[in-house]
Amino acid sequence: MKLQTITVTRTQLPPLSTYTRYLTRIWKNRWLTNNGEFVQKFERTLKKRLGVDSVASVTNGTLAMQIAIKALGLTGEIITTPFTFQATTNVILWEGLTPVFADIDPETFTIDPRDVEKKITKRTSAILAVHVYGNACNVEALDRIAKKYNLKLIYDAAHAYGVEYKGKSLVSFGDISTLSFHATKTFHTIEGGAIIVNAPGYFNIVKQMRNFGIVSEEEVLTAGINAKMNEFQAAMGLSNFPGYETRRKRNQRIYALYESEFRSREGLRMQKLVISKHNYTYFPIVVRSKVERDGLYASLLRSGIHARKYFYPLTTDARVFPRGKLNPYTRDHLVTARYISDRVLCLPLYADLPLRDAKRVVKAVKSFLR
């Protein structure tokens, strides 16, 4: 009998009846976008759940980062990590700025503050750090560096919904944090995102920029874009709020299984977590070599198990940069980031992954690595 395919992730959906109730009201109101009833309710609920004061919802997480860069008035160079999804690098390039890449910590996989400080020049205006797989950056060290050199600090928190550091919401750090609510996340709005503004004086400009810079029917204050969340996205978010904690705990069960099975496995290591509350959305493992990682990936695929080389390749290797030579923005060879990228594999993890399938993943990994 052919085994059922196990995907690396799977979109989690609320009861259809719950979403339909919102749709019925949308049809009745005929208000589909432009700060409708459900967008407003979504933002109020999100603020309470995250424990923050200023939240602006947007149509995706990439636009959230673009607006953050624009609203803060950044220029010149932004120091960031190459070990991330391509969007983090792309937004810097899209805004006509220069990404300068710092290496990562070998245990947490987040940007290394020591290397960040080495990369600062007179042209540096900000740090764009990433909470990789929802694990916290060294927020204290990055905050000290930002203050010391008068830099803005943005966190790409696309993976970090619901994550806490020392009992505090992870998105409450930095001048601005951005979230993604893409359908692959444990909490999603189909597509969508949010901008959490912690720096005083920037929230109004963020709200203006997501809606063409419009402040009234007759007044436009800045050159904004169309990044508004619509009612259908907000309705999905509102439908997904009630089941989030249940999904998180189911994710945790799979995460705990993987962790217990692989903790003492020779030649395999896991990400060191520094957070006090996790969303358990990703489970990365790091093996001994790129050859072994690629072999494991192929072996799992033959067994009907889809893992993901995430993040591989580094964003510095994208074709937007010169081929055949070191990306000029790196200023060094990013040894640790490349080491992890060449060896990392994210295993299947989602709330309705049956425990028997997770055990099948464990067995397949161990069988290959023995």
N, C-alpha and C positions, 0 to 999 in steps of 0.2 A: 504494500500500500504506500502510495506517494505521500510523504510528509507535507503538511501545510507550510507554506512560506511564512517566515517570521520577518517582518519588516523592522527597520531600525527605529522607526517611530510610527505613530498612528494618530490621526486627528481625533481628539476626544470631543464628543458632542453631547449637549444637554438633551433631556427628553424633548422630542419634537413638539409635544403639546405645550411645553413651556415657551419655546420660541414662537410658536404659532399665536399664542396669546398676545405677544408683543406685535407680531405682524398684523393681527386684526386691528389693533389700535393705530398702527401706522397707516393702514388702509383707510381707517375712519378719519384720521387727522389730515391725511394727504400732505404731511410735512416730512419730507424724506431726508433733508440735509439742512445746513445752516443753523446749527446750534438748537436742534429740536429738543423735545421733552426728554427723550431717552439719552441723548448725549449729555445733557445737563445732569440727569440722574446718575449716569455712569461716572461722570467726573466727581460728583459728591461722594458716591460710594467708594470710588478708588482712593480718594483722599483719606477717608476713614480707615480703609484697609491697609494703606501704606503708612499711615501716621505722618503725613506731610501736609503742608499748608497750600501749596500752589501746584496744580496739575492742569496741563493743557493736553487734551486728547488730540491725536492726529491720525491720518489714514494709514501710516506705516512707520516702522522704526527708523528707516533710512531718512525720511523727511524730518523726523524728530532730531536726528543728529545735524542735518543740514541747517535747520532753523537755529539750533543751539550755537553753531559756529557763526552764523550770520548775526544773531541777536547779540552775541558777546563782542562783535566787531573785530574778530580775529584777523591777523595779517601775517605775512611771512611764513614761518615754519611752525608746525604742530608736531610735537613728539608723541609717537603712538607705538603700538605693538604690531609686529607682522603676523603674530599668532592669533588670528581672528577671522571672522567672516569678511569677505571682500568689501562689503558695504562700508566698513569702518575706514578703510583706506580710500575708497571711492569718493566718499563725501568730502574729504580734504581736497582731493584733486578736482572734484566738481566745483568747489568754491574757489578754485584758482590758487590754492595754497600748496605749500610743500610739506609732504609727510616725511618726517625724520624718524627712523625706526630704532627703538631701544630693544635690547634683549629681554628675555623673560627669566623668571625664577624657576629653577629646575624642579622644584617640588610643588609649588602652587600653580604654575603655568601662567601666572599673571605677570604684568610688566615689572621689571626690576628697577626700583627707584634709584639704585646706585648707578645704573647705566643711563637712566633718564637724566640725572644730574650731569653726567659726562657729555651729553648731547646738546646741552643748552648753549645757545649762541645769542648774539645781539638781535637776531631775527626771530627768535622763539617768542611766540605769543601765548601758547597754551600747551597743556598735556591732555591728550585724549586716551584715557586708559580703559581697559576692558575687564569686566568681572567674568573671567573665562569659565564656562560651564556653570555659572552662578557662584563661583568661588570669589571671595572678596580680594581685591587688590590690597596692597599695604597702604591703606587709606591715611594712616597717621604720617607715614614717611612722605607720601605724595603731597599731602596738605602742607607739610613743613617746606618742602621744595617749592611748591607753588607760591607760598607766602614769601619765602626768601628771595625769589627772583621775580616777584610781582607777575606771576603767570595765572591765566585762567585754568580751571581744572574741570574737565568734562568726563563723566563716566558713561561709557556704553554699557548699559545694564540690561541689554537685550535678553540675557539668560537669567536675570536675577529677580524676576517678579516673586514677591513673597519671601525673599531671602533676608535674613537679619545678621548683623555683625555686632557682637557684644550686646545683644538684645535690642538693637536699634535697626530700623529699616535701612537696608543697604543703599537705597536710592536717596537717602537724606544726606549723603556725603557729596562733596564737590560743589561747584557753582551751579552746575546743571547735571542731572542724570537723565538718560533716555531709556525708554523701555520699548520692547517689541511685543506685539500681541499676535504674531503670525500663527497660522493654524497648526504648526508643528509644536507650539509651546503647550505646557500643561494648562496654562490659562491663556485663552485667545479670544479675539474678536473677528475671526476669519482672517483678515488683514487688520493692521492697526498698530498704534503705538501711543506713547505719552511722553511729555516733557515735564520733568519735575524740576522746578526752579527753586534753588536754595539761596542764590545770591540776591540780596535786596536790589530792587529797582529794575529787574529785567522781565518780570512776569508779563507786564502789559505789552511790551514790545514783542514777546513770544506769541501772545494771543493775536496781536495784530498781524504778525508775519504769516501765521497759518491761514489767514483769510484776506489775502491780497493787500494787507495794510489798511483795510477799511475799519474805521471807527464809528461811522454813521452813514446814512444814505448819501450825504453830501461831502464827506470828508475822508480822505486817504492820507495817512501820515507817513507811510513807509512803503518801499517796494517789496511787498510780500508775495507769497505764492498761494496756490490752492492746496492746502494740506489738511482740510477739515475732515474729521471723522463723520460718517453719516449715521442715520438712525438704525440701519440694518446691522452695522458693525456694533453699535452701542447696545442694541437689543441682544446680540449674541453674547457680548460681555456680561450684561446683566443676567442672562440665562445661565452663564457659566460660573458666576460668583458662588452660588450655593453649593455646587458640587466640588469646588476646588480643593477643599481640605481632604475630602475623601479620596480624590485622585492623587493628591500629594502623599497620603499615607500608603496608597497602593504602590505608588512609585518607590516609596521608601522600603517596602517589603522586597521588591525586586533588587533594589540597590543593596540592601543588607545581605541578601543571598549572594550576590556577586562578590561583595566585599569579604564575606566569610570564606568563600571558596577560593578566592585569589590572594588573600592577604599574605599567605606564606608561600606562594608559588614562586619557585626559583625562576629567575629570568623575566619576571613580570612585576611591574609596579603600578601604583595608582596615584592619583592626584591627592596631595595633602590638603585637607580642608581646614580653613581658618575661620569658618562662619559658625554662628550659634544656632541658626535655623536654615535648613536647606529646602529647596523645592524638588530635589532628586530627579531632575529632568534628563541629565546626561550621566553616563558611566564610561569614562575613558580609561583604557589600559595602555601601558607603554611596554613594548617588548624589546628584545635585545638589538634588533637591527631592522633596517628598512626591508631587506630581503625577507626576513621572518615575518614582518608585519604584512607585506604584500602577499606572502604565501598563506598566512592565516586568513586574510581577507578573501582570497580566492577559494580556500578550502571551505570556509563558512558559506560562501555563495553556492558552492556545489552541493552543500547540505541544505540549501533552501533558507539560509540565514543571511539577511542583509545587515552587515555592520557598515560603518562609515569612517573613512579616513578624514577625520574632522579635528584639527584644521590642516589639510594638506591639499595643495602646496601652500607655502607661506604667501601672503599677499604681495611680498616683494618679487615673487616669481611670476606675477601676472603679466600678460602680454602688453599691458599698457606701459611697461617699463622696457628698457633696452634688452634685447636677447643676447645671450652669449657672453655677457659680462656682468659684474656685480652692479646691482642697482645703485646709482650714484647717491641716492638718498639714505642708504643704510650706514655709510661711513665705517662699517666693519662687517664681519661675516656672520654676525648673529648666531654664534655657535650653539647656544642652548636652544634657541627657538627652532633652529634647523634640526637639531638632534631629536627634540620631542616631535616635531612635525613629521619626520621620517619614520617614526616608530609608534605613533599613536593610533588607536582604533576605538571608536565609540560603539559600544554594544547595544543591542535592542533594549529599549526601556520606555514603557508607557503604562498607563494605569490599568488597561484591560489586557495586558500581556499575561496569559495564564502562567502560573508558577511552573507547570510542567514544561512549558516552552522555554522559560528562563533556565530551567535545569538542563534542557536540551542544548541551550547555548553554552552553558558551563561545560557540559560534557564534550562538546565539539571543540571548544577552545583548549581544554586540557588534553584532549586526544592529539591535537596538532602539536602542542608545545611539549609533549612528554619527551 
